[in-house]
Amino acid sequence: MKKLYAVLFPVLMAISSQAIYAEGQKDAPLSFWDKLRSKIEQITPQKKVTATTAVGGVRGAKMATDDVYWKGEKVAHAVDADELDAFKQAIALTTAGEFAQAQAAFAEFIAKNPDSPLRKDADQALAQLQAAK
């Protein structure tokens, strides 16, 4: 019986410590870079779904169709594929730990794409990299 306890006790302790560690990781806030990667994944074009579902309802006075609110409609920012690739490459440089090159890549992105929807994110990333020096 003592041998059984000697074998099972370390196994049970290891399992419970892993569960506690995983629960602590789940509650940890995302870093700036994790949030930025998540945003880029959402912007990246995905496979088109053939069916679209929308619900709209208007009662009362007649309105132009542009004024109708469509439930679930999101305003998407159009990002050029070249802009998105350049931004992803700059993020990849930060992931690889090449911060000086990443800083140069973000600065180049800002110079080439001053009106990009990703401009604000590029400015924040550049500020993060400069502060890390």
N, C-alpha and C positions, 0 to 999 in steps of 0.2 A: 504494500500500500504506500509506503514511504517513497518507493521508487516511482510510482505513478504520479505522486505529488511533485516529486523532483523533476519529472519530465514535463508535466502539464503546466506547472506554475510559470516557468519562463515563457512558454508559448502564449498563455493567456495574457501575461503582462505585455508582451510585444504587440499583440493584437489590440489591446485596449489603448496603448500609447499611440499606435498609428491612427486609431479612430479619433483620439483627442487632437492629434496634430492636424489631421485632415479637417476637422471641424474648425480649428483655429485659422487655417488657411482660407477657408470658405468665407469667413467674416472679414478678412484683411482687405483694406481698400486698395483699389487699383492705382498703380503709379501713372504718372503723366504719359509715359511711353506706352503702357498697356492700353490706356484709354484711346490714344492716338492710333494704335494698331487696330483696335476694334472699330474705330470710326472709318478708317481706310477700308477695312473688310466690308463694311456696310455700303461704301460708295462703289466699290469694285463691282462692275457689271456681272450679274449672275445669269444663269440660264432663264430665259423668258418662260413664264407660265402662260399657257394658252387661254386659260379662263380667268376672267376678272369679275369680281362680285362687288357691287356698289349699291348703296341704299340712299335714295334721295327723297325728300318730301317737302312740298311747299303748299302752304294753305294761305288763302287770302288773296292779296292783290297780285296781278300778273307781274312777273319779273323776267329779266333777261336770263338766259341760261348760264351766263357767266357769273351771275350773282347767287346761283344755287350752291348750297353747301353739300358736298358729297361725303358721306360718312366714310372714314378710313382713308380719305385722300391725303396724300402727303405731298408737300412741296419739295421736290427733289432738285438739288443743285447739279447742274450739268457740269461735269468735269471732263476736260479733254483727255483722251487716252495718254497722250504724251506727257501732260502735266501729272497725271496719276502715276505713270511709270517713274518719272523723275522723283516724285515725292516718296514713292515706295523704295527707290534706290537709296535715298537719303536716310530713310528709317532703317534700312538694312545695314547701312554703315554704322549707325548707332548701336544696333544689335551686335554687330561684329566687334564693337569696342574701338572703332576707328573714329574717334570724336573730332579730330581736326579735319579729316576729310568730310565727315558728316556736316560739320559747321560750314565748310565751303560749299557743299552740295545744297544746303538749305539757303545759303546766301545767293547762290546762282539761281535757285528756283524762284526766289523772291524777285530777283532782277529780271528774269525772263517772263514771269507771270505775275505782274503786279495786281491784276484784277481777278485773280483766281479765287474761287470759293475756299481754297485751302490756304490762302494767304495768312489768315489769322493764326492757323495752326502752325504754319511754317515760322511765323514770327515768334510764337511761343516756344517752339522747338529750338530755334536759334538762341533765344534768351536762356533756355535751360542749359544748352551746351556751353554758352559763354559763362554762366554762373558756376558751372562745374569745374572750370579751369583752376 
